Amino acid sequence: MSQTPIHSPSQALDNAAGNCQLLDAVMAKLGLKNDAALSRALEVAPPVIGKIRRGRLPVGATLLIRMHEVTDIAIRELKAIATPAAPEVAV
């Protein structure tokens, strides 16, 4: 029986498409050209960025705080960037 880590929305952002948007927004804010430069700016190993982009690793609280520190974007706004918009329902 394998154990899968459980992440609540308050602990991690676990949406691959939204997390790619988040990484892209941070790159744009910092004026970076690639994921290698982003990993240096966030002080994480390059494979971490790749795993987040492929949906194999969520954006945890520590990384979210680091993104806030280097960009001055509010954590609430960072979460909003990574959260997919709810589909509109026709009434």
VMD Tcl script that draws the C-alpha trace (Angstrom):
set ca {
  {0.00 0.00 0.00}
  {1.59 3.28 -1.09}
  {1.19 6.46 0.84}
  {0.27 9.61 -1.02}
  {0.96 12.92 0.67}
  {-2.17 14.89 1.36}
  {-2.03 18.62 0.77}
  {-4.81 20.94 1.78}
  {-5.40 24.06 -0.32}
  {-4.04 26.18 2.51}
  {-0.75 24.25 2.53}
  {-0.01 23.87 -1.16}
  {-1.21 24.85 -4.60}
  {-1.73 21.58 -6.43}
  {-2.96 22.59 -9.87}
  {-0.43 22.05 -12.67}
  {-1.95 24.55 -15.12}
  {-2.40 27.21 -12.46}
  {1.08 26.63 -11.11}
  {2.55 27.14 -14.59}
  {0.69 30.45 -14.77}
  {2.08 31.34 -11.35}
  {5.65 30.53 -12.37}
  {5.22 32.50 -15.60}
  {3.85 35.50 -13.68}
  {6.81 35.46 -11.29}
  {9.21 35.19 -14.24}
  {7.54 38.14 -15.94}
  {7.58 40.26 -12.78}
  {11.30 39.59 -12.31}
  {12.13 39.94 -16.02}
  {13.59 36.43 -16.22}
  {14.03 34.52 -19.47}
  {13.91 30.87 -18.38}
  {13.28 28.40 -15.59}
  {16.98 28.20 -14.70}
  {17.02 31.92 -13.90}
  {13.77 31.49 -11.94}
  {15.25 28.68 -9.86}
  {18.23 30.89 -9.00}
  {15.97 33.81 -8.06}
  {13.81 31.60 -5.84}
  {16.85 29.75 -4.49}
  {15.52 26.29 -5.35}
  {17.08 23.50 -7.38}
  {16.18 23.62 -11.10}
  {14.37 20.24 -11.00}
  {11.89 21.72 -8.51}
  {10.64 24.18 -11.13}
  {10.36 21.41 -13.72}
  {8.42 19.16 -11.35}
  {6.01 21.97 -10.52}
  {5.46 22.65 -14.25}
  {4.74 18.96 -14.90}
  {2.31 18.73 -12.00}
  {4.49 16.33 -10.01}
  {5.11 18.79 -7.17}
  {2.73 21.37 -5.69}
  {3.77 24.88 -4.79}
  {4.21 24.67 -1.04}
  {3.92 27.40 1.54}
  {7.68 27.95 1.74}
  {8.00 28.51 -2.01}
  {4.92 30.72 -2.04}
  {6.45 32.89 0.68}
  {9.73 33.05 -1.25}
  {7.82 34.18 -4.37}
  {6.23 36.91 -2.28}
  {9.60 38.00 -0.90}
  {11.29 38.35 -4.29}
  {8.35 39.91 -6.16}
  {6.45 41.88 -3.50}
  {3.25 40.37 -4.89}
  {0.81 39.66 -2.06}
  {0.40 35.98 -1.20}
  {-3.34 36.32 -1.76}
  {-2.65 37.56 -5.30}
  {-0.14 34.77 -5.96}
  {-2.77 32.22 -4.91}
  {-5.34 33.91 -7.15}
  {-2.99 33.63 -10.13}
  {-2.60 29.90 -9.53}
  {-6.29 29.23 -8.90}
  {-8.28 28.45 -12.02}
  {-11.33 30.61 -12.57}
  {-14.60 28.86 -11.91}
  {-16.53 28.16 -15.10}
  {-19.54 30.40 -15.62}
  {-22.88 28.66 -15.40}
  {-25.70 29.74 -17.72}
  {-28.94 30.35 -15.85}
}
mol new
graphics top color blue
foreach p $ca { graphics top sphere $p radius 0.5 }
foreach p [lrange $ca 0 end-1] q [lrange $ca 1 end] { graphics top cylinder $p $q radius 0.2 }
display resetview
